[in-house]
Each structure stands twice: as structure tokens, then as C-alpha cells.
Amino acid sequence: PVLKPVVQFHPASGAVEYVGNITLTCQVEGGTRLVYQWRKNGKPVCINSSHSLSPQNNTLWIVPVTKEDIGNYSCLVSNPVSEMESDIIMPTIY
């Protein structure tokens, strides 16, 4: 089974619109054959010119951040046995 993922974000102090970048990383202690999905306000994150994912999808980069990126982010991790969603985080964007 999948254990509850934890999302860490950098920089923790927030980022400045059009200047700063945000990195969200989803970490899971247990589970195999994991599939990662990023969610914003309960819906899958749209990958576009300012949003990109790591090869395993466990890291989301927002470069550069804009006001449109303000929202509630979470990471949904699943495998054939179970799925778990992280707590919601809300990065600060100035």
C-alpha cells in the first residue's frame, strides 16, 4: 500500500511574481510502482510553458510564478493496490 505523501516546497518563504520560481517535491516513504499526479484546487495541474515535471512526476517546477499559480496544491500517489493524497499546501506568491 501507498503511505501518505508529504509535499515540500522551495523557497519556503515564497516567490516573487515573474521573477521567482517554485519547486514542489512529493515524497513517499512506502509503496512500489508509484504513479504521481499533481493537483491544484482539486484538479490535475495543467502542464504548460511555465509548468514542468521531473521524469517520475514527483517534482513540479513553476518557472516563473504568476498570480495564476496561487492555489491549493497536493500530490496524489497511487499504485495498483491503493492511493493516498498529501495534505494541501499553498505556496506564497508576491
C-alpha positions in Angstrom: 0.0 0.0 0.0 0.9 3.6 -0.5 1.8 5.7 2.6 0.7 9.3 2.8 2.9 11.5 0.7 4.5 14.7 2.0 4.9 17.8 -0.2 7.9 20.1 0.3 8.3 23.4 -1.5 11.1 25.7 -2.1 11.6 28.5 -1.4 9.5 28.1 1.8 9.4 31.9 2.2 7.6 32.4 -1.1 8.4 33.7 -4.6 8.0 37.0 -6.4 5.7 37.0 -9.5 7.5 36.9 -12.8 10.9 36.8 -11.0 10.8 33.8 -8.7 10.4 30.1 -9.2 8.7 27.4 -7.1 9.7 23.8 -6.8 7.2 21.3 -5.3 8.5 17.8 -4.4 6.4 14.9 -3.4 8.0 12.3 -1.1 6.6 8.9 -0.1 8.1 6.6 2.5 6.5 3.4 1.3 4.9 1.7 -1.7 6.0 0.3 -5.0 5.1 1.0 -8.7 4.1 4.6 -7.7 2.3 7.0 -10.0 2.4 10.7 -9.1 -0.2 13.2 -10.0 -0.1 16.9 -9.0 -3.4 18.6 -8.2 -4.3 22.3 -7.9 -7.6 23.2 -6.3 -8.6 19.6 -6.6 -8.0 19.2 -10.3 -4.9 17.9 -12.2 -2.3 20.5 -12.8 -2.1 21.6 -16.5 1.5 21.3 -17.8 2.3 24.4 -19.9 5.2 26.6 -20.8 5.8 27.6 -17.1 5.0 24.2 -15.5 7.2 21.2 -16.0 7.6 17.8 -14.3 10.5 15.6 -13.4 10.8 12.2 -15.3 8.9 10.4 -12.4 6.5 13.3 -12.0 7.4 13.6 -8.3 8.7 17.1 -8.7 6.8 20.1 -10.2 8.6 23.2 -11.3 6.8 26.5 -11.8 9.1 28.9 -13.7 8.4 31.8 -13.4 5.5 32.0 -11.0 2.5 34.3 -11.7 -0.7 35.2 -9.7 -2.5 32.5 -11.7 -0.3 29.9 -9.8 -1.8 30.9 -6.5 -3.9 28.0 -5.2 -4.1 24.8 -3.1 -1.6 22.2 -4.3 -1.4 18.5 -3.4 0.2 15.3 -4.6 -1.9 12.2 -5.3 0.2 9.0 -5.3 -1.2 5.7 -6.4 -0.3 2.1 -7.4 -2.4 -0.9 -8.3 -3.2 -1.5 -4.6 -4.1 1.9 -3.1 -3.8 5.7 -3.4 -3.1 8.5 -0.9 -3.2 12.3 -1.2 -0.9 14.7 0.6 -2.0 17.5 2.8 -2.8 20.7 0.8 -0.1 23.3 0.7 -0.4 26.9 -0.6 2.8 28.4 -1.7 3.2 32.2 -1.2 3.4 34.3 -4.3 4.2 38.1 -4.0 
